[in-house]
Amino acid sequence: MARLRGRRLLTVAEFARETGVPAQTVRDWLRSGRLRGRDLNAGTGKRARWRVFASEADRYLRERGGR
């Protein structure tokens, strides 16, 4: 698992597996700002490589009733 300045980061696939949300939906939420994360390729002109803060998975599961 990657870290960004001490924060745990999940891949899109890891977030999807932990929450049951389809990976494409996770990417859509990241692009729209619904989920907090980072595009590791931002500013490079390359395809996005998203990472989601692990705290977002915790928040999502809490809001969904502990699924």
C-alpha positions as CSV (number, residue, x, y, z in Angstrom):
1,M,0.0,0.0,0.0
2,A,1.4,3.4,-1.0
3,R,1.7,6.4,1.3
4,L,1.6,10.1,0.6
5,R,3.0,12.2,3.4
6,G,2.2,9.6,6.0
7,R,-1.4,8.9,4.7
8,R,-2.3,5.4,3.6
9,L,-3.4,5.3,0.0
10,L,-5.5,2.6,-1.7
11,T,-5.6,1.8,-5.4
12,V,-8.9,2.0,-7.1
13,A,-9.1,-1.8,-7.2
14,E,-8.4,-2.0,-3.4
15,F,-11.1,0.6,-2.6
16,A,-13.6,-1.1,-4.9
17,R,-12.9,-4.5,-3.2
18,E,-13.2,-3.1,0.3
19,T,-16.4,-1.2,-0.4
20,G,-18.2,-3.2,-3.1
21,V,-18.3,-0.2,-5.4
22,P,-17.4,-0.8,-9.1
23,A,-13.9,0.5,-10.0
24,Q,-15.3,2.8,-12.8
25,T,-17.6,4.4,-10.3
26,V,-14.6,5.0,-7.9
27,R,-12.7,6.7,-10.8
28,D,-15.8,8.8,-11.6
29,W,-16.1,9.8,-7.9
30,L,-12.4,10.8,-7.8
31,R,-12.7,12.9,-10.9
32,S,-15.9,14.7,-9.6
33,G,-14.4,15.3,-6.1
34,R,-16.9,13.0,-4.3
35,L,-13.9,11.0,-3.1
36,R,-10.6,12.5,-1.9
37,G,-7.5,11.0,-3.6
38,R,-4.6,11.8,-5.8
39,D,-3.7,11.3,-9.4
40,L,-0.1,10.2,-9.3
41,N,0.3,11.3,-12.9
42,A,-1.2,14.7,-12.5
43,G,0.5,17.3,-14.6
44,T,2.5,14.8,-16.7
45,G,0.1,14.5,-19.6
46,K,-0.1,10.7,-18.9
47,R,-3.2,8.7,-18.1
48,A,-4.5,9.1,-14.6
49,R,-3.2,6.8,-11.9
50,W,-5.6,7.3,-9.0
51,R,-5.0,6.6,-5.3
52,V,-7.7,7.0,-2.7
53,F,-7.1,8.0,0.8
54,A,-7.8,5.0,3.1
55,S,-9.8,7.3,5.3
56,E,-12.3,7.7,2.4
57,A,-13.0,4.0,2.5
58,D,-13.7,4.2,6.2
59,R,-15.9,7.2,5.7
60,Y,-17.8,5.6,2.9
61,L,-18.4,2.4,4.9
62,R,-19.6,4.4,7.9
63,E,-22.0,6.5,5.8
64,R,-23.3,3.3,4.2
65,G,-24.0,1.7,7.5
66,G,-20.9,-0.4,8.0
67,R,-21.3,-2.5,4.9
